[in-house]
C-alpha cells in the first residue's frame, strides 16, 4: 500500500475548506518583495516628477527673461512683473 502524502493544514470557513499553498515564511518574503517593488516605484515616480518640475520652472524663468528683455540684450529691471506674478 502506498504511503499517504502529507496533507496541508486546512481552515474551515462556513463549510469551505481552504488549503494555504504557502508557508508563513514564504508569504512574508512574498509580501516584502511587493513592498520593495512599490517603494522603488514611488521613488522613481518622485524622481520623474522632480525632473519635470525642474524643467518646467526653468522654462518659466526663460519666458520671464524673454518677456522682460523684449528683444533687448538686457532687461530693464525695476518693473513690477515679478510682483504681479
C-alpha positions in Angstrom: 0.0 0.0 0.0 1.5 3.4 -1.0 2.5 5.8 1.8 0.0 8.6 2.4 1.0 12.0 1.2 1.3 14.7 3.9 -1.8 16.8 4.0 -1.6 20.6 4.1 -3.3 22.3 7.1 -6.8 23.4 6.3 -9.1 26.1 7.6 -12.8 25.5 7.7 -14.9 28.6 6.9 -18.7 28.0 6.6 -18.2 24.6 5.1 -15.4 25.7 2.8 -12.0 24.1 3.1 -9.1 26.4 2.4 -5.7 25.0 2.0 -2.9 27.6 2.0 -0.5 27.0 -0.8 2.4 28.7 1.1 4.0 28.7 4.4 4.3 31.7 6.6 8.0 32.3 5.8 7.5 32.3 2.1 4.4 34.6 2.4 6.5 37.1 4.4 9.2 37.1 1.7 6.5 37.5 -1.0 4.9 40.4 0.9 8.3 42.1 1.5 9.1 41.7 -2.3 5.8 43.5 -3.1 6.6 46.2 -0.6 10.1 46.8 -2.1 8.6 46.9 -5.6 6.1 49.6 -4.5 8.7 51.6 -2.6 11.0 51.6 -5.7 8.2 52.6 -8.0 7.3 55.5 -5.6 11.0 56.6 -5.6 11.2 56.5 -9.4 7.9 58.4 -9.7 9.2 61.1 -7.4 12.4 61.5 -9.4 10.4 61.8 -12.6 8.1 64.4 -11.1 11.1 66.4 -9.8 12.8 66.3 -13.2 9.6 67.5 -14.9 9.1 70.3 -12.3 12.7 71.4 -12.6 12.4 71.6 -16.4 9.0 73.5 -16.1 10.4 76.0 -13.7 13.4 76.6 -15.9 11.1 77.2 -18.9 9.0 79.7 -16.8 12.2 81.5 -15.9 13.3 81.6 -19.5 9.9 83.0 -20.5 10.1 85.7 -17.8 13.6 86.7 -19.0 12.4 86.8 -22.7 9.3 88.9 -21.7 11.4 91.3 -19.6 14.0 91.7 -22.3 11.5 92.2 -25.1 14.1 91.6 -27.7 16.8 93.7 -26.0 20.1 92.2 -25.0 19.5 93.0 -21.3 16.3 93.5 -19.4 15.2 96.8 -17.9 14.8 95.9 -14.3 12.7 97.7 -11.7 9.4 96.9 -13.4 6.7 95.1 -11.3 6.4 91.9 -13.4 7.7 89.6 -10.7 5.5 91.2 -8.1 2.5 90.7 -10.3 3.3 87.0 -10.8 
